[in-house]
Amino acid sequence: MKVGVHVSIKDSIDLSVDRAISMGCSTFQIFTRSPRGWSAPTISKGVASSFSEKLKKSGISPVVDHMPYLPNLASGSEEPYQKSLETLKEELARCQQLEIPYLVTHLGSHLGTGNDKGYKRLEAALGEALDSSTSKTTILLENTAGQKNSLGTTFEDIRSIMDNVCGGKGRPDLGFCLDTCHAFAGGYDLRTKAGEVFDEIESTIGIEHLRVVHLNDSKGDLGSHLDRHEHIGLGMIGVEGFRSILSDKRVNSLPLILETPVDSKRDDVGNIMKVYELAGKDLPPVLAGKNVQGH
C-alpha cells in the first residue's frame, strides 16, 4: 500500500521529503507555496534538484501537490477568477519543475451566481490551464461535501466537468481525487456500503480516472454537508467503514493521503499506523515497534 500524509514544506520544499521519510510515508502531499496567500516565491533550481534527488533515493511515489485555499475557479467576479486561473497555471508549472505528477484542486463556489454559471467558469479555467501548459501533471478534481454554493458534490457532477472540459475524450491530464470525508458528508454511505460507492464511481466517472484518495474520517454524519475531518476510525465513518474501504482492491492500491487532525488523540504517524492495521497489512520497517498515542 501507498500511505502518507500532507507534509510541511517549512524552510524549504525539499525538506518535505525528509519529513515524509521520518513518518514512514510511501506517498505524500504538499503545498508548493503558502496556502493562504496569492504570491509565491520562485523555486530555485537547487531546491528543485534536491527535492528530486531525495525523492528518487527515498523510493516514495507519487508526490501530490494541492492547490492553495484562496483560488476559486468558479467565481463570477473577474478579478478573483483571473487570479485563480493564474494560480492554477503557476501550480502546473511548479509541479513540472518538481516533477510532481498530480495536482489536486478544489472546485470552488459559484457564490450565488448559480450552478450553471459556476460550472462554465470552472470548466473554462480548467481547459485554459491545461491547454496552455506543457506540464505532464494531471489535475485531479476533488469532490466536495455539499456546502452551500459549492460545486462537485456528486460523482455525476465530476463526470460532467470532465466531459465538458475534455469534450468527452477523457484526456489523461484530468482525473479524480476522492475525499472520503467529503463523500460521506455529501451523502455517500462509506460506513456500510463502501463497495456500492466504488461501484458508482466505476459506472459514472470511471475507476481508471480515480488516481488519489484523500482518506479522512468525518466529524459530520452521513449527508450532513459538514467538511470536518476526523482521525481514521474515530469519526462517523468508523473502524468498520474503513476496514471495508481498505479491503477494496480498486482503492487499496492507490495513493492514500491522510488529511487528519494532529491533536492529543493522535498524530499523523498514529493515523498512518491505523490505516495499516485496518487494512491488515504489515507496517513499514520505520514504523514497526513504535508505540504511538491513540493508535
Order of alpha helices (4+ residues) and beta strands (2+ residues): beta-alpha-beta-alpha-beta-alpha-beta-alpha-beta-alpha-beta-alpha-alpha-beta-beta-beta-alpha-alpha-beta-alpha
